[in-house]
Amino acid sequence: MRVGEFEINNIYNIDCLVGMKMMPDECVDLVVTSPPYDDLRVYNGYSFDFEGIAKELYRVMKKGGVVVWVVGDKIKNGNRSLTSFKQCLYFQEIGFNVHDIMIYRKKNTPFMRSNAYTNCYEFMFVFSKEKVATFNPLKTKTARSGFEKLVSNKKADGINNKVVAELKKEKTLTNIWSYAVGLGGSTNDKIAFQHPAIFPEKLAHDHILSWTNEGDLVFDPMSGSGTTCKMAKLAKRNYLGMEISKEYTDLSIKRLKMVHPQLF
C-alpha cells in the first residue's frame, strides 16, 4: 500500500516539507509529533519551517483527523517565549479546530529554577480537521461504584438537591497525563537516547489508541527516534515517518526492527 510516493510502514530520510508535497490530499488519520521548538535541542544542525509544515499538515489530514503537537516553551532571562501558544493560534488560523489543550506531566523532571516552581510539563495540543472522527476514550477505575445519592441541580441558593444515581466502575481520564521520563520511563530502548529529545512511548501509544482504529494511518513528519512509528506498529496501525537526519532515520529503523513479532 502506498501513500503518494511512499510505501507505508516505513520511515524515510527526507525533509517533511518536501515529503508531504509528494502525498495526496486527505490521506492521514493521525499525527503525533514533537517539533524542534525554540532551539532547545540541537538536532544535527537542522531547523524547520513551522508555517510551511502546518499548512501541509492541514492539506494531508483527513476530515476528522487529529494532529497531536507536543511542545513547550523556552525560558530565557526569566521570560517564557510562548512559542507553544503562538503555534497553536497559527494552527487555528489556517483552519484546524483546537479540539483540546492537554498536559504532558513529567513525573521525574530534572529541570529546576531558583526563583520559580519546578517546570514539569509540556503541552499536547490536539488539533482536528473539522469534527473529530474517532475517539476511543481511555478509562481509569473509579474510587467507588454502585448506586448512591449524588448532588443534582445545585441552584443559586446553594441547596444541594440529591438524587439516587449510579457511579460507574470506570471513568474517562482527565486531559492531564503523567509519564516517567528517561531510561525505563520513556523507553527501555537504550539506543533511542542517541536522539537528544524523545517523548515517552506510552504517550504516543495512548494518543494512537484514543484517536485511531486498527488499520488507520499514523504519520510523524519529524519522526526523530521513531517512537510514534514504533507504537503505531505495536497498536496494529499503519504508519509513515519522515526524518531529515539520516543518522536519526537509521536509528528509527533499527528500533523498529527490535520490535518482537510475537507482540502482534
Secondary structure, 3 states (H helix, E strand, C coil): CEECCEECCEEEECCHHHHHCCCCCCCEEEEEECCCHHHCCCCCCCCCCHHHHHHHHHHHEEEEEEEEEEECCCEECCEECCHHHHHHHHHHHCCCEEEEEEEEEECCCCCCCCCCCCCCEEEEEEEECCCCCCCCCCEEECCCCEEEEEEECCCCCCCCEEEEEEECCEEECCCEEEECCCECCCECCHHHHHCCCCCCHHHHHHHHHHHCCCCCEEEECCCCCCHHHHHHHHCCCEEEEEECCHHHHHHHHHHHHCCCHHHC
